[in-house]
Structure formats: structure tokens, C-alpha cells
């Protein structure tokens, strides 16, 4: 059973606008990830944290009708919306389910490829998660995980011109501390995991050819306001929700004013650095 959490509720609320604001983000990350992994016709793919299908649909096209793609997400509303898209496209080889991405209850050795774009890198225990994924993959199976390049602390988090740390600074301190206790205990200063930790987790799980590649995603918006609106349409909304309601409008206005002062009233860009973590199981011997 998937337990409801505040984070789940936030992503349920995001389902209608997730990855649908006109600012390209999840698509370019997914494109780069799939280029690195090279899904092949006939393969079985598990997409963890499928969201609205940034990886799911191109992976389905790559494996073709003779393959199979299962997308899982902890947010039921996200799954409902994406399943409707699957049905509208008449993709009989694609399925979407509500499952906990940290440890999905699925048969062992049932997939050739696991993708987890901007999802598994946030899980509190990457070592346990990587070990679980290794059991779900067939010998020789491949994995690709993406996540933010970790700032040393949330208070240092910026995306180039877009200063996310201003949102963090405006958050209620008690709410912020309560939202990150397990993460802080595991990662110390680093909110998304210490550098190299995900690679260590993959190696500990038995993956070989482990690699970490950086991809700087350009966020292009028609106006500063559009870029601020984008921060409400994805996981950054979690941090907005920690800002007292009576301060959110002021903080958003200050961010918009700062961006406009830099670029004027025209298009604005920011840079979101992302790591792609890759690994492959040995072709023989299996994983215990």
C-alpha cells in the first residue's frame, strides 16, 4: 500500500499542470537520459516517478509494441492523468500504476531497463533503493537515474539567474526543518545527497560501468513571471508550500522584479544543472 504524505498530496495537486507550462524541463532531461541508455525494441522498461510521461512515452516509442513499459508514481492523480494519455494514444504496451518508487512490489528480474528521472535521486535511502532495483532487473539490465546537481545547502541553491534560495529563506524555519529531517540525517549539509553517493549506491547494489554525467538544462521562459509560475508547476512547489501564505505573493514579486531588472521585459533563461547516473548489471551471476 502507498502511504499518503504531504509530498504525495503536492504532486496530486500538480497533476494537471505538471510539465505543462511552456517551460521545457523534464523533456530535455528525459531525452538525454534515453540517449545515454539506448532502449531497444522488445525491451521491458520500468519508469519510476513517471509523472506526466516525459520518459514514459519516448521509451514506449523506442521499445515498440513488442516491448513493454510500466510507469509508476506515488501520486494517484498523476497516474490517473497519465493513464488517460496512454489510453488516448492507444498504447497497449504501456501501463501506469500507483506504486512506491523506493521499493515497488514487482517480480524479480522482470525488466531490462529502469529509468528514474528526477525521482529516485530524492529518495531518503539510495542504497536500499538501488539494491531493490537491481533485483528487478534481468542479468545485464541497465539503469538510469537523474537528479539535481546537489548544492551544499538549500540556502545556497540557485539556478543561475533564478535564486531558489530566496524561496528557501522565506520558508517557515520549523516547517522547513520538519520537511527534511530524514534527508538531513542521511546527507548532512547536502539536501539531494552528497556528491558521489548515488554512484556509491549503484556500485554497492552490484552495478558495473557506473557513470555520472552532468547536463545543464536551459530553462527558457517568455517572461520573468512565466519562469516564476514554472516553479509552482513542479517539485519546487514543495518549498513554496513551506512559505507562509501571506508572504508568497511578496516573495514571488521580488523574484520577478529581480529577474526583470536583469533581462528586461523579454525572454528570460535560467540554468538547472542535472546529473545522469548510469549503471549496468553483470550479464551473468545475478544479484543477491
C-alpha positions as CSV (number, residue, x, y, z in Angstrom):
1,X,0.0,0.0,0.0
2,X,1.2,3.5,-0.8
3,X,1.0,5.8,2.2
4,X,-0.3,9.4,1.7
5,X,2.3,12.0,2.6
6,X,2.3,15.8,2.2
7,X,4.7,15.4,-0.7
8,X,2.2,13.0,-2.4
9,X,-0.5,15.5,-1.9
10,X,1.5,18.2,-3.5
11,X,2.1,16.1,-6.6
12,X,-1.5,15.1,-6.7
13,X,-2.3,18.8,-6.9
14,X,0.3,19.3,-9.6
15,X,-1.1,16.6,-11.9
16,X,-3.0,19.0,-14.2
17,X,-0.1,21.4,-14.8
18,X,2.9,19.3,-14.3
19,X,5.4,19.7,-17.2
20,X,2.8,21.7,-19.0
21,X,3.6,25.4,-18.5
22,X,5.5,26.1,-21.7
23,X,8.9,26.0,-20.0
24,X,10.8,22.9,-21.2
25,X,12.4,21.0,-18.3
26,X,11.5,17.3,-17.9
27,X,11.5,16.7,-21.7
28,X,15.2,17.6,-22.3
29,X,16.3,15.6,-19.2
30,X,14.4,12.6,-20.4
31,X,15.8,12.9,-24.0
32,X,19.3,13.0,-22.7
33,X,18.7,10.1,-20.4
34,X,17.2,7.9,-23.1
35,X,20.0,8.8,-25.5
36,X,22.5,7.5,-22.9
37,X,20.6,4.3,-22.1
38,X,19.5,3.4,-25.7
39,X,16.3,1.4,-25.1
40,X,15.9,-1.2,-27.8
41,X,12.8,-2.8,-29.5
42,X,11.2,-5.5,-27.4
43,X,12.7,-4.5,-24.1
44,X,10.8,-4.2,-20.8
45,X,11.2,-0.8,-19.1
46,X,10.2,0.3,-15.6
47,X,9.9,4.1,-15.3
48,X,9.9,5.2,-11.7
49,X,8.2,8.5,-10.9
50,X,6.7,8.7,-14.3
51,X,4.9,12.0,-13.8
52,X,3.2,13.0,-17.0
53,X,5.3,10.8,-19.2
54,X,8.5,12.7,-20.1
55,X,10.4,9.4,-20.2
56,X,7.4,7.0,-20.4
57,X,6.2,8.0,-23.9
58,X,9.6,8.2,-25.7
59,X,10.6,4.9,-24.1
60,X,7.4,3.3,-25.3
61,X,8.2,4.5,-28.8
62,X,11.7,3.1,-28.6
63,X,10.8,-0.4,-27.4
64,X,7.8,-0.6,-29.8
65,X,4.6,-2.6,-29.4
66,X,6.7,-5.8,-29.0
67,X,8.1,-4.3,-25.8
68,X,6.5,-3.2,-22.5
69,X,6.8,0.0,-20.4
70,X,5.4,0.3,-16.8
71,X,5.2,3.8,-15.4
72,X,4.8,4.1,-11.6
73,X,4.2,7.1,-9.4
74,X,3.2,7.6,-5.8
75,X,0.7,10.4,-6.7
76,X,-2.6,8.8,-7.7
77,X,-3.8,11.9,-9.6
78,X,-0.6,11.9,-11.7
79,X,-1.2,8.3,-12.5
80,X,-4.8,8.9,-13.5
81,X,-3.9,11.8,-15.8
82,X,-1.0,9.9,-17.4
83,X,-3.1,6.7,-17.8
84,X,-5.7,8.8,-19.7
85,X,-3.0,10.0,-22.1
86,X,-1.8,6.4,-22.6
87,X,-5.4,5.4,-23.4
88,X,-5.9,8.3,-25.8
89,X,-2.7,7.2,-27.7
90,X,-3.9,3.6,-27.7
91,X,-0.6,2.3,-26.4
92,X,-1.4,-1.3,-25.5
93,X,2.1,-2.0,-24.4
94,X,2.2,0.8,-21.8
95,X,0.8,0.6,-18.2
96,X,0.7,3.1,-15.4
97,X,0.2,2.2,-11.7
98,X,0.3,3.8,-8.3
99,X,3.3,2.3,-6.5
100,X,6.0,3.5,-4.1
101,X,9.1,4.1,-6.3
102,X,11.5,3.5,-3.4
103,X,10.5,-0.2,-3.3
104,X,7.9,-1.2,-5.9
105,X,6.3,-4.6,-5.3
106,X,7.1,-6.2,-8.6
107,X,8.5,-9.6,-9.7
108,X,12.3,-10.1,-9.6
109,X,14.2,-10.0,-12.9
110,X,11.2,-8.6,-14.8
111,X,12.8,-5.6,-16.6
112,X,15.7,-4.9,-18.9
113,X,15.8,-1.2,-18.1
114,X,14.9,1.0,-15.2
115,X,14.6,4.8,-15.5
116,X,14.1,7.2,-12.7
117,X,14.2,10.8,-13.9
118,X,14.2,13.4,-11.2
119,X,12.6,10.9,-8.7
120,X,14.8,8.3,-7.2
121,X,17.7,10.7,-6.5
122,X,15.4,12.3,-3.9
123,X,14.6,9.1,-2.0
124,X,16.0,9.0,1.6
125,X,17.9,5.8,1.3
126,X,19.5,5.4,-2.2
127,X,21.4,2.2,-1.1
128,X,18.3,0.3,-0.3
129,X,16.5,1.7,-3.4
130,X,19.4,0.7,-5.7
131,X,19.5,-2.8,-4.3
132,X,15.8,-3.2,-4.8
133,X,16.1,-2.0,-8.4
134,X,18.9,-4.5,-9.0
135,X,16.6,-7.3,-8.0
136,X,14.0,-6.2,-10.5
137,X,16.4,-6.2,-13.4
138,X,17.5,-9.2,-15.5
139,X,21.2,-10.0,-15.9
140,X,22.8,-7.3,-18.0
141,X,19.9,-4.9,-17.1
142,X,20.6,-1.2,-17.2
143,X,19.6,1.7,-15.0
144,X,19.5,5.5,-15.5
145,X,18.7,7.9,-12.7
146,X,18.7,11.7,-12.9
147,X,18.7,14.2,-10.1
148,X,19.8,17.8,-9.3
149,X,23.4,18.6,-9.0
150,X,23.5,18.9,-5.2
151,X,24.1,22.4,-3.7
152,X,25.9,22.2,-0.4
153,X,22.8,23.5,1.4
154,X,19.3,24.6,0.4
155,X,20.4,28.2,1.4
156,X,22.9,28.1,-1.5
157,X,20.5,26.7,-4.1
158,X,20.3,28.9,-7.2
159,X,19.6,28.2,-10.9
160,X,21.7,30.8,-12.4
161,X,19.5,33.9,-12.7
162,X,16.7,32.2,-10.7
163,X,17.6,32.4,-7.0
164,X,15.8,29.5,-5.4
165,X,17.5,30.3,-2.1
166,X,15.2,33.3,-1.8
167,X,12.2,30.9,-1.6
168,X,14.0,28.8,1.0
169,X,14.9,31.9,3.1
170,X,11.3,32.9,3.2
171,X,10.1,29.4,4.3
172,X,8.9,28.9,7.9
173,X,12.0,27.5,9.7
174,X,10.1,25.0,11.7
175,X,8.2,23.7,8.6
176,X,11.4,23.5,6.6
177,X,13.2,21.5,9.4
178,X,10.2,19.2,9.7
179,X,10.1,18.6,6.0
180,X,13.7,17.4,5.8
181,X,14.6,15.5,9.0
182,X,15.5,12.1,7.4
183,X,17.3,13.8,4.5
184,X,19.3,15.9,6.8
185,X,20.2,12.9,8.9
186,X,21.5,11.0,5.9
187,X,23.1,13.7,3.8
188,X,24.2,16.3,6.3
189,X,24.5,19.6,4.5
190,X,23.6,18.3,1.1
191,X,19.8,18.3,0.5
192,X,19.9,15.9,-2.5
193,X,22.7,13.6,-1.4
194,X,26.4,14.1,-1.0
195,X,28.4,14.2,-4.3
196,X,29.1,10.6,-5.5
197,X,26.6,9.0,-3.1
198,X,24.3,7.8,-5.9
199,X,27.2,6.2,-7.7
200,X,28.3,4.5,-4.5
201,X,24.8,3.2,-4.1
202,X,24.7,1.7,-7.6
203,X,28.1,0.0,-7.1
204,X,27.1,-1.4,-3.7
205,X,24.0,-2.9,-5.4
206,X,26.1,-4.7,-7.9
207,X,26.0,-2.4,-10.9
208,X,29.1,-2.0,-13.0
209,X,30.1,0.6,-15.6
210,X,28.7,3.2,-13.2
211,X,29.0,6.7,-14.6
212,X,27.9,10.2,-13.6
213,X,27.3,12.8,-16.4
214,X,26.3,16.4,-15.9
215,X,23.7,18.0,-18.2
216,X,22.9,21.7,-17.7
217,X,19.2,22.2,-18.7
218,X,18.4,25.6,-20.1
219,X,15.1,26.9,-18.8
220,X,13.7,29.4,-21.3
221,X,10.6,31.4,-20.5
222,X,8.9,34.2,-22.4
223,X,8.9,36.5,-19.3
224,X,10.2,36.5,-15.8
225,X,6.7,35.9,-14.5
226,X,6.4,32.8,-16.6
227,X,9.6,31.4,-15.0
228,X,8.3,32.1,-11.5
229,X,5.0,30.4,-12.5
230,X,7.0,27.4,-13.6
231,X,8.4,27.0,-10.1
232,X,4.9,26.3,-8.9
233,X,4.3,23.6,-11.5
234,X,7.0,21.0,-10.4
235,X,8.7,19.8,-7.2
236,X,9.8,23.4,-6.3
237,X,6.3,23.9,-5.2
238,X,7.1,21.8,-2.1
239,X,9.3,24.7,-1.0
240,X,6.7,27.4,-1.9
241,X,4.2,25.5,0.3
242,X,6.6,26.0,3.3
243,X,6.5,29.8,2.8
244,X,3.7,31.4,4.9
245,X,0.7,32.0,2.7
246,X,0.7,35.7,3.4
247,X,4.3,36.1,2.2
248,X,4.2,34.0,-1.0
249,X,3.0,36.8,-3.2
250,X,5.6,39.2,-2.0
251,X,8.4,36.7,-2.4
252,X,7.2,35.9,-6.0
253,X,7.1,39.6,-6.8
254,X,10.6,40.2,-5.5
255,X,11.9,37.3,-7.6
256,X,10.1,38.6,-10.7
257,X,11.4,42.1,-10.1
258,X,15.0,40.8,-9.8
259,X,14.8,38.8,-13.0
260,X,13.2,41.6,-14.9
261,X,15.9,44.0,-13.7
262,X,18.5,41.7,-15.3
263,X,16.8,40.9,-18.6
264,X,14.0,43.5,-19.1
265,X,10.5,42.5,-20.1
266,X,11.5,39.9,-22.7
267,X,12.5,36.3,-22.6
268,X,14.4,35.1,-19.5
269,X,16.6,32.0,-19.0
270,X,17.9,30.1,-16.0
271,X,20.2,27.0,-15.8
272,X,19.2,23.8,-13.9
273,X,22.2,21.5,-13.5
274,X,21.3,17.8,-13.5
275,X,23.3,14.6,-13.0
276,X,22.6,11.4,-15.0
277,X,23.7,8.3,-13.1
278,X,24.1,5.2,-15.2
279,X,24.9,1.5,-14.4
280,X,24.6,-2.0,-15.8
281,X,24.3,-5.4,-14.0
282,X,26.7,-8.1,-15.0
283,X,25.3,-10.4,-17.7
284,X,25.8,-13.5,-15.6
285,X,25.8,-14.3,-11.9
286,X,22.7,-12.2,-11.0
287,X,22.2,-10.1,-7.9
288,X,21.5,-11.5,-4.5
